Amino acid sequence: MNREYPEYPLVGVAAVIFEGESVWLARRGREPARGRLSLPGGLVELGESHLEALARELWEELRIRIAVGGLAGVFDKIFRDPKGRIRYHYVVVDYWGWITEGQPTPGSDITEVIQVPLRALDDLEADRDLIKAISIAEKAMRKRMVSRGDAPVKQKPERFHGVNRGTQRKDI
């Protein structure tokens, strides 16, 4: 199946990755969205679960593993050519989590990885679905912290109290 001018939408996965009061974003090295910031992730391959795909993509793109905290949303990414034809069409399942292994380093089709403070997101020239996914994920993360009695602190989320107590998380 071709990514460009596909016969049907392709399924992708991505992650809002928190580190303290920041998120990690990737600058794409190829179309569609070359040069733009996005959540790290990619396409689900045949026979692969969505979480397996997320783990593989994050390893290929950033050389990291994460613990998944939850679902941020499902978004349509539709790109049209100048004639109005659908050039790319993805249905992307966005998760949120935190790094459990590795340090983000650009790989595969990523040209740059940047850590963006949550308070600076409004200043980014980013697509509204990216900002929406991060906002939803941030609310979910903070809700989870409050429900566990964790205070918002400026440290790596994997060090938040309760995360490593056999809770329902999925390390990928």
N, CA, C and O of each residue as an XYZ file, in Angstrom:
688
protein
N       0.835     -1.181      0.000
C       0.000      0.000      0.000
C       0.879      1.244      0.000
O       1.775      1.384      0.833
N       0.621      2.122     -0.919
C       1.349      3.378     -0.979
C       0.841      4.354      0.068
O      -0.360      4.434      0.327
N       1.753      5.086      0.660
C       1.349      6.144      1.580
C       0.750      7.311      0.797
O      -0.221      7.937      1.222
N       1.353      7.582     -0.354
C       0.890      8.692     -1.173
C      -0.239      8.214     -2.084
O      -0.123      7.184     -2.748
N      -1.334      8.980     -2.105
C      -2.553      8.646     -2.843
C      -3.037      7.238     -2.508
O      -3.176      6.397     -3.396
N      -3.292      6.985     -1.227
C      -3.705      5.638     -0.803
C      -5.136      5.315     -1.234
O      -5.933      6.205     -1.531
N      -5.433      4.030     -1.257
C      -6.792      3.577     -1.582
C      -7.723      3.714     -0.384
O      -8.937      3.832     -0.547
N      -7.160      3.701      0.806
C      -7.935      3.827      2.044
C      -7.022      4.430      3.113
O      -5.803      4.442      2.944
N      -7.597      4.931      4.214
C      -6.773      5.539      5.274
C      -5.812      4.525      5.888
O      -6.126      3.340      6.004
N      -4.658      5.003      6.271
C      -3.660      4.184      6.953
C      -3.715      4.490      8.448
O      -3.987      5.624      8.842
N      -3.456      3.475      9.283
C      -3.519      3.631     10.731
C      -2.131      3.924     11.273
O      -1.160      3.235     10.960
N      -2.061      4.967     12.097
C      -0.807      5.342     12.717
C      -0.955      5.458     14.228
O      -2.067      5.473     14.754
N       0.165      5.539     14.909
C       0.207      5.728     16.362
C       1.252      6.793     16.659
O       2.216      6.959     15.913
N       1.047      7.513     17.763
C       2.008      8.537     18.183
C       1.887      8.700     19.693
O       0.971      8.167     20.320
N       2.838      9.455     20.268
C       2.828      9.627     21.718
C       3.167     11.051     22.121
O       4.082     11.676     21.585
N       2.394     11.545     23.092
C       2.733     12.764     23.816
C       3.634     12.287     24.947
O       3.182     11.584     25.850
N       4.900     12.668     24.899
C       5.876     12.166     25.867
C       6.257     13.299     26.822
O       6.875     14.289     26.430
N       5.869     13.121     28.081
C       6.134     14.134     29.099
C       7.475     13.906     29.769
O       7.908     12.775     29.989
N       8.110     15.013     30.084
C       9.280     15.000     30.957
C       9.175     16.258     31.805
O       9.411     17.365     31.320
N       8.823     16.084     33.064
C       8.574     17.228     33.934
C       7.447     18.070     33.383
O       6.359     17.555     33.127
N       7.685     19.350     33.196
C       6.682     20.280     32.671
C       6.890     20.545     31.183
O       6.554     21.618     30.682
N       7.446     19.556     30.480
C       7.729     19.675     29.048
C       7.232     18.442     28.302
O       6.905     17.416     28.899
N       7.185     18.576     26.962
C       6.897     17.444     26.084
C       7.985     17.370     25.022
O       8.612     18.372     24.677
N       8.193     16.162     24.513
C       9.162     15.946     23.436
C       8.423     15.950     22.104
O       7.411     15.266     21.946
N       8.930     16.719     21.148
C       8.363     16.774     19.804
C       9.447     16.446     18.791
O      10.636     16.642     19.039
N       9.009     15.942     17.644
C       9.934     15.541     16.588
C       9.687     16.394     15.346
O       8.541     16.700     15.015
N      10.760     16.774     14.664
C      10.628     17.487     13.395
C      10.739     16.448     12.281
O      11.732     15.726     12.185
N       9.721     16.384     11.453
C       9.638     15.376     10.391
C      10.643     15.640      9.282
O      10.876     16.784      8.894
N      11.236     14.557      8.777
C      12.225     14.651      7.709
C      11.682     14.325      6.338
O      12.391     14.453      5.340
N      10.412     13.898      6.276
C       9.834     13.592      4.961
C       8.342     13.901      4.957
O       7.733     14.150      5.997
N       7.782     13.879      3.773
C       6.352     14.192      3.600
C       5.491     13.098      4.198
O       5.907     11.941      4.252
N       4.305     13.445      4.645
C       3.666     14.764      4.505
C       4.058     15.631      5.685
O       4.044     14.958      6.716
N       4.347     16.685      5.855
C       4.714     17.451      7.054
C       6.217     17.571      7.220
O       6.694     17.766      8.338
N       6.968     17.462      6.149
C       8.424     17.637      6.223
C       8.745     18.989      6.847
O       8.199     20.020      6.452
N       9.647     18.963      7.834
C      10.074     20.193      8.484
C       9.162     20.682      9.595
O       9.491     21.654     10.275
N       8.026     20.030      9.794
C       7.079     20.465     10.827
C       7.252     19.623     12.087
O       7.710     18.481     12.043
N       6.870     20.228     13.209
C       6.900     19.508     14.477
C       5.682     18.608     14.591
O       4.585     18.960     14.156
N       5.891     17.449     15.179
C       4.796     16.508     15.388
C       5.117     15.636     16.596
O       6.207     15.695     17.166
N       4.136     14.832     16.962
C       4.384     13.811     17.975
C       5.175     12.697     17.314
O       4.929     12.383     16.149
N       6.114     12.092     18.020
C       6.825     10.954     17.434
C       5.885      9.757     17.288
O       5.031      9.512     18.140
N       6.060      9.028     16.205
C       5.230      7.857     15.946
C       5.288      7.482     14.482
O       6.116      7.996     13.730
N       4.405      6.582     14.078
C       4.389      6.142     12.690
C       3.274      5.155     12.442
O       2.331      5.057     13.227
N       3.382      4.425     11.350
C       2.319      3.528     10.915
C       2.365      2.162     11.602
O       3.426      1.649     11.955
N       1.191      1.607     11.771
C       1.041      0.242     12.269
C       1.300     -0.689     11.090
O       0.736     -0.510     10.011
N       2.159     -1.683     11.305
C       2.449     -2.663     10.256
C       1.498     -3.852     10.377
O       0.959     -4.118     11.451
N       1.300     -4.550      9.287
C       0.430     -5.720      9.249
C       0.846     -6.732     10.313
O       2.022     -7.084     10.404
N      -0.101     -7.200     11.115
C       0.159     -8.194     12.150
C       0.656     -7.615     13.459
O       0.931     -8.363     14.398
N       0.775     -6.317     13.540
C       1.318     -5.647     14.715
C       0.169     -4.981     15.483
O      -0.710     -4.374     14.872
N       0.171     -5.090     16.808
C      -0.823     -4.366     17.602
C      -0.453     -2.892     17.618
O       0.676     -2.525     17.290
N      -1.401     -2.051     18.000
C      -1.117     -0.619     18.034
C      -0.030     -0.284     19.061
O       0.791      0.597     18.809
N      -0.008     -0.962     20.205
C       1.036     -0.693     21.198
C       2.394     -1.241     20.764
O       3.427     -0.646     21.071
N       2.401     -2.365     20.056
C       3.659     -2.872     19.495
C       4.200     -1.872     18.469
O       5.402     -1.606     18.426
N       3.306     -1.323     17.648
C       3.715     -0.333     16.647
C       4.282      0.911     17.320
O       5.293      1.458     16.878
N       3.627      1.354     18.390
C       4.104      2.529     19.104
C       5.503      2.273     19.673
O       6.389      3.118     19.543
N       5.701      1.129     20.294
C       7.015      0.789     20.849
C       8.072      0.760     19.747
O       9.155      1.320     19.919
N       7.777      0.122     18.634
C       8.736      0.029     17.530
C       9.062      1.419     16.974
O      10.229      1.761     16.784
N       8.027      2.208     16.720
C       8.238      3.531     16.144
C       9.039      4.449     17.068
O       9.920      5.178     16.613
N       8.732      4.411     18.360
C       9.476      5.266     19.285
C      10.932      4.839     19.386
O      11.820      5.675     19.553
N      11.175      3.539     19.286
C      12.557      3.066     19.297
C      13.274      3.485     18.007
O      14.408      3.961     18.055
N      12.613      3.308     16.855
C      13.227      3.673     15.572
C      13.463      5.173     15.461
O      14.511      5.609     14.986
N      12.483      5.960     15.899
C      12.573      7.405     15.715
C      13.384      8.114     16.790
O      14.086      9.080     16.490
N      13.304      7.658     18.031
C      13.926      8.393     19.133
C      14.873      7.580     20.001
O      15.575      8.148     20.836
N      14.909      6.268     19.825
C      15.713      5.381     20.668
C      15.286      5.453     22.134
O      16.119      5.532     23.038
N      13.965      5.424     22.347
C      13.427      5.441     23.713
C      12.346      4.380     23.865
O      11.797      3.872     22.888
N      12.060      4.065     25.120
C      10.906      3.251     25.502
C      10.108      4.099     26.479
O      10.668      4.898     27.230
N       8.786      3.914     26.459
C       7.946      4.700     27.358
C       6.984      3.812     28.131
O       6.734      2.664     27.763
N       6.454      4.367     29.205
C       5.311      3.786     29.898
C       4.101      4.569     29.395
O       4.093      5.799     29.427
N       3.092      3.858     28.936
C       1.884      4.510     28.433
C       0.966      4.812     29.609
O       0.611      3.927     30.386
N       0.592      6.081     29.721
C      -0.322      6.492     30.777
C      -1.768      6.408     30.360
O      -2.644      6.181     31.194
N      -2.036      6.590     29.063
C      -3.411      6.546     28.584
C      -3.533      7.018     27.150
O      -2.542      7.254     26.459
N      -4.768      7.146     26.727
C      -5.106      7.560     25.367
C      -5.338      9.063     25.338
O      -6.070      9.595     26.172
N      -4.719      9.751     24.380
C      -4.931     11.195     24.222
C      -6.022     11.478     23.203
O      -6.691     12.508     23.289
N      -6.214     10.584     22.239
C      -7.260     10.800     21.249
C      -6.964     10.097     19.946
O      -5.895      9.518     19.752
N      -7.939     10.163     19.059
C      -7.813      9.597     17.717
C      -8.064     10.746     16.751
O      -9.084     11.430     16.840
N      -7.134     10.954     15.833
C      -7.191     12.110     14.954
C      -7.052     11.709     13.489
O      -6.301     10.792     13.155
N      -7.772     12.394     12.630
C      -7.636     12.223     11.186
C      -6.602     13.206     10.681
O      -6.638     14.388     11.025
N      -5.687     12.725      9.875
C      -4.689     13.568      9.213
C      -4.901     13.385      7.718
O      -4.506     12.370      7.143
N      -5.522     14.365      7.102
C      -5.840     14.293      5.678
C      -5.131     15.441      4.963
O      -5.322     16.609      5.301
N      -4.321     15.099      3.983
C      -3.564     16.077      3.218
C      -4.013     15.985      1.762
O      -4.004     14.908      1.166
N      -4.403     17.117      1.201
C      -4.861     17.157     -0.193
C      -3.807     17.820     -1.074
O      -3.028     18.656     -0.615
N      -3.799     17.431     -2.342
C      -2.902     18.074     -3.300
C      -3.595     19.319     -3.860
O      -4.753     19.576     -3.532
N      -2.906     20.093     -4.698
C      -3.507     21.321     -5.230
C      -4.804     21.097     -6.028
O      -5.608     22.018     -6.168
N      -5.004     19.893     -6.542
C      -6.234     19.589     -7.289
C      -7.361     19.108     -6.385
O      -8.454     18.806     -6.862
N      -7.100     19.035     -5.071
C      -8.126     18.602     -4.129
C      -8.171     17.099     -3.899
O      -8.991     16.616     -3.118
N      -7.303     16.359     -4.570
C      -7.264     14.910     -4.369
C      -6.583     14.602     -3.042
O      -5.728     15.360     -2.583
N      -6.968     13.487     -2.430
C      -6.353     13.094     -1.158
C      -4.982     12.499     -1.448
O      -4.859     11.436     -2.057
N      -3.947     13.221     -0.991
C      -2.572     12.768     -1.200
C      -2.122     11.828     -0.091
O      -1.442     10.835     -0.350
N      -2.508     12.146      1.165
C      -2.206     11.301      2.321
C      -3.440     11.282      3.219
O      -4.128     12.292      3.365
N      -3.710     10.126      3.816
C      -4.818     10.033      4.772
C      -4.440      9.024      5.843
O      -4.255      7.836      5.578
N      -4.330      9.546      7.078
C      -3.983      8.716      8.226
C      -5.045      8.863      9.302
O      -5.625      9.936      9.471
N      -5.296      7.792     10.021
C      -6.057      7.832     11.264
C      -5.021      7.511     12.336
O      -4.479      6.406     12.381
N      -4.750      8.502     13.208
C      -3.655      8.370     14.166
C      -4.203      8.273     15.588
O      -4.982      9.116     16.031
N      -3.778      7.224     16.289
C      -4.147      7.006     17.687
C      -3.004      7.554     18.535
O      -1.888      7.037     18.506
N      -3.305      8.617     19.295
C      -2.293      9.271     20.124
C      -2.415      8.825     21.580
O      -3.496      8.864     22.167
N      -1.304      8.408     22.143
C      -1.209      8.020     23.551
C      -0.394      9.068     24.289
O       0.172      9.966     23.665
N      -0.329      8.964     25.599
C       0.564      9.809     26.382
C       1.313      8.928     27.368
O       0.837      7.868     27.775
N       2.499      9.396     27.741
C       3.306      8.638     28.677
C       4.589      9.364     29.008
O       4.711     10.570     28.796
N       5.548      8.612     29.532
C       6.823      9.161     29.957
C       7.922      8.159     29.638
O       7.672      6.961     29.500
N       9.122      8.663     29.525
C      10.274      7.847     29.139
C      10.692      6.938     30.294
O      10.820      7.375     31.438
N      10.901      5.659     29.961
C      11.412      4.702     30.947
C      12.824      4.230     30.588
O      13.541      3.696     31.434
N      13.215      4.430     29.332
C      14.539      3.995     28.881
C      14.982      4.852     27.717
O      14.205      5.139     26.806
N      16.243      5.260     27.756
C      16.829      6.006     26.651
C      16.714      7.512     26.806
O      16.052      8.020     27.711
N      17.375      8.202     25.902
C      17.336      9.660     25.820
C      16.964      9.999     24.382
O      17.622      9.516     23.461
N      15.923     10.820     24.154
C      15.496     11.101     22.779
C      16.626     11.597     21.881
O      17.294     12.590     22.168
N      16.813     10.869     20.790
C      17.833     11.161     19.786
C      17.196     10.940     18.420
O      16.548      9.914     18.214
N      17.359     11.875     17.472
C      16.726     11.701     16.157
C      17.201     10.436     15.441
O      18.391     10.121     15.426
N      16.257      9.733     14.858
C      16.552      8.544     14.073
C      15.575      8.454     12.921
O      14.758      9.360     12.757
N      15.618      7.445     12.147
C      14.801      7.179     10.954
C      14.439      8.454     10.222
O      15.333      9.092      9.664
N      13.177      8.864     10.192
C      12.787     10.027      9.384
C      12.640     11.319     10.196
O      11.921     12.232      9.792
N      13.323     11.387     11.339
C      13.277     12.559     12.208
C      14.574     13.354     12.037
O      15.662     12.781     12.077
N      14.459     14.684     11.844
C      15.657     15.505     11.701
C      16.059     16.188     13.000
O      17.211     16.590     13.165
N      15.097     16.321     13.931
C      15.382     17.018     15.186
C      14.369     16.575     16.234
O      13.210     16.304     15.919
N      14.817     16.506     17.475
C      13.942     16.230     18.611
C      14.117     17.392     19.570
O      15.237     17.741     19.942
N      12.988     17.996     19.973
C      13.095     19.125     20.891
C      12.173     18.925     22.085
O      11.113     18.306     21.990
N      12.614     19.469     23.201
C      11.817     19.449     24.420
C      11.178     20.825     24.544
O      11.870     21.842     24.596
N       9.840     20.844     24.591
C       9.100     22.103     24.615
C       8.372     22.237     25.948
O       7.600     21.354     26.323
N       8.611     23.342     26.671
C       7.858     23.555     27.911
C       6.360     23.658     27.613
O       5.961     24.276     26.626
N       5.548     23.062     28.455
C       4.096     23.105     28.247
C       3.594     24.536     28.154
O       2.678     24.814     27.381
N       4.168     25.439     28.915
C       3.715     26.831     28.906
C       4.043     27.540     27.588
O       3.504     28.616     27.327
N       4.911     26.966     26.757
C       5.308     27.586     25.494
C       4.568     27.020     24.289
O       4.846     27.425     23.160
N       3.644     26.105     24.495
C       2.962     25.461     23.366
C       2.190     26.439     22.501
O       2.139     26.281     21.282
N       1.584     27.453     23.122
C       0.801     28.413     22.343
C       1.665     29.227     21.388
O       1.163     29.782     20.411
N       2.964     29.300     21.671
C       3.876     30.058     20.815
C       4.378     29.247     19.620
O       4.998     29.798     18.710
N       4.112     27.953     19.624
C       4.568     27.094     18.525
C       3.711     27.292     17.285
O       2.501     27.505     17.369
N       4.358     27.218     16.143
C       3.609     27.172     14.897
C       3.351     25.694     14.622
O       4.100     25.031     13.905
N       2.270     25.204     15.215
C       1.967     23.775     15.123
C       0.507     23.592     14.744
O      -0.320     24.481     14.944
N       0.214     22.444     14.204
C      -1.157     22.152     13.800
C      -2.043     22.005     15.026
O      -1.598     21.550     16.080
N      -3.298     22.395     14.876
C      -4.201     22.441     16.042
C      -4.439     21.078     16.660
O      -4.652     20.985     17.869
N      -4.407     20.002     15.854
C      -4.566     18.662     16.428
C      -3.395     18.290     17.329
O      -3.577     17.573     18.312
N      -2.197     18.768     17.009
C      -1.033     18.516     17.857
C      -1.237     19.191     19.217
O      -1.052     18.563     20.260
N      -1.612     20.452     19.199
C      -1.846     21.189     20.449
C      -3.005     20.553     21.220
O      -2.948     20.440     22.444
N      -4.046     20.143     20.513
C      -5.210     19.508     21.160
C      -4.803     18.200     21.834
O      -5.192     17.953     22.975
N      -4.029     17.359     21.151
C      -3.594     16.083     21.726
C      -2.749     16.309     22.974
O      -2.917     15.615     23.977
N      -1.842     17.282     22.911
C      -0.994     17.570     24.071
C      -1.846     18.083     25.230
O      -1.632     17.694     26.378
N      -2.802     18.945     24.937
C      -3.674     19.491     25.975
C      -4.506     18.402     26.648
O      -4.620     18.371     27.873
N      -5.083     17.516     25.851
C      -5.861     16.398     26.397
C      -4.978     15.507     27.260
O      -5.366     15.103     28.356
N      -3.788     15.207     26.754
C      -2.855     14.340     27.490
C      -2.417     14.994     28.797
O      -2.321     14.327     29.827
N      -2.152     16.297     28.754
C      -1.728     16.993     29.970
C      -2.832     16.940     31.031
O      -2.557     16.705     32.207
N      -4.065     17.157     30.613
C      -5.189     17.093     31.569
C      -5.311     15.698     32.163
O      -5.532     15.545     33.364
N      -5.166     14.683     31.323
C      -5.254     13.296     31.805
C      -4.118     12.985     32.769
O      -4.328     12.335     33.793
N      -2.912     13.447     32.443
C      -1.762     13.204     33.308
C      -1.980     13.866     34.666
O      -1.747     13.249     35.705
N      -2.426     15.117     34.659
C      -2.634     15.835     35.925
C      -3.767     15.213     36.740
O      -3.688     15.143     37.966
N      -4.818     14.765     36.060
C      -5.926     14.094     36.746
C      -5.420     12.823     37.419
O      -5.772     12.532     38.563
N      -4.594     12.072     36.700
C      -4.013     10.844     37.254
C      -3.160     11.150     38.480
O      -3.207     10.430     39.477
N      -2.383     12.225     38.396
C      -1.527     12.610     39.521
C      -2.371     12.978     40.737
O      -2.060     12.566     41.855
N      -3.436     13.750     40.529
C      -4.307     14.167     41.629
C      -4.994     12.958     42.249
O      -5.089     12.857     43.472
N      -5.478     12.029     41.403
C      -6.176     10.852     41.929
C      -5.257      9.956     42.754
O      -5.724      9.195     43.601
N      -3.952     10.046     42.507
C      -2.979      9.247     43.254
C      -2.356     10.031     44.403
O      -1.536      9.499     45.152
N      -2.747     11.294     44.541
C      -2.181     12.107     45.604
C      -0.820     12.673     45.281
O      -0.120     13.158     46.171
N      -0.432     12.619     44.010
C       0.857     13.174     43.604
C       0.693     14.665     43.338
O      -0.266     15.081     42.687
N       1.605     15.449     43.829
C       1.596     16.883     43.545
C       2.339     17.122     42.242
O       3.338     16.456     41.969
N       1.863     18.069     41.429
C       2.634     18.391     40.227
C       4.009     18.916     40.642
O       4.122     19.930     41.330
N       5.030     18.217     40.217
C       6.387     18.599     40.567
C       7.218     18.700     39.306
O       6.859     18.135     38.273
N       8.308     19.407     39.384
C       9.165     19.569     38.222
C      10.272     18.541     38.258
O      11.431     18.850     38.535
N       9.890     17.321     37.974
C      10.855     16.232     37.871
C      10.321     15.277     36.817
O       9.193     15.435     36.351
N      11.099     14.315     36.449
C      10.683     13.371     35.426
C       9.465     12.594     35.902
O       9.438     12.127     37.041
N       8.429     12.446     35.025
C       7.234     11.720     35.437
C       7.488     10.310     35.933
O       6.728      9.825     36.771
N       8.533      9.621     35.451
C       8.749      8.258     35.926
C       9.123      8.227     37.396
O       9.158      7.155     38.001
N       9.404      9.391     37.985
C       9.720      9.458     39.399
C       8.520      9.882     40.240
O       8.623      9.953     41.465
N       7.383     10.166     39.603
C       6.193     10.528     40.369
C       5.815      9.368     41.269
O       5.959      8.209     40.879
N       5.339      9.661     42.458
C       4.934      8.620     43.392
C       3.815      7.786     42.784
O       2.899      8.330     42.167
N       3.883      6.505     42.950
C       2.807      5.619     42.520
C       3.012      5.006     41.154
O       2.380      3.996     40.846
N       3.858      5.564     40.332
C       4.003      5.058     38.975
C       4.566      3.647     38.954
O       4.186      2.846     38.099
N       5.451      3.331     39.864
C       6.083      2.020     39.851
C       5.530      1.075     40.911
O       6.239      0.166     41.344
N       4.288      1.263     41.339
C       3.696      0.401     42.364
C       2.818     -0.693     41.777
O       1.812     -1.066     42.381
N       3.174     -1.203     40.631
C       2.367     -2.260     40.022
C       1.052     -1.740     39.497
O       0.066     -2.476     39.453
N       1.020     -0.485     39.100
C      -0.210      0.115     38.601
C      -0.477     -0.377     37.185
O       0.331     -1.097     36.598
N      -1.604      0.015     36.661
C      -1.976     -0.407     35.320
C      -1.304      0.493     34.306
O      -1.917      1.438     33.808
N      -0.096      0.222     34.006
C       0.614      0.943     32.980
C       1.217     -0.082     32.036
O       1.353     -1.258     32.374
N       1.560      0.366     30.895
C       2.131     -0.530     29.905
C       3.475      0.021     29.479
O       3.530      1.052     28.808
N       4.560     -0.639     29.851
C       5.876     -0.232     29.398
C       6.054     -0.732     27.986
O       5.825     -1.905     27.692
N       6.463      0.168     27.118
C       6.710     -0.245     25.735
C       8.050      0.259     25.268
O       8.438      0.012     24.126
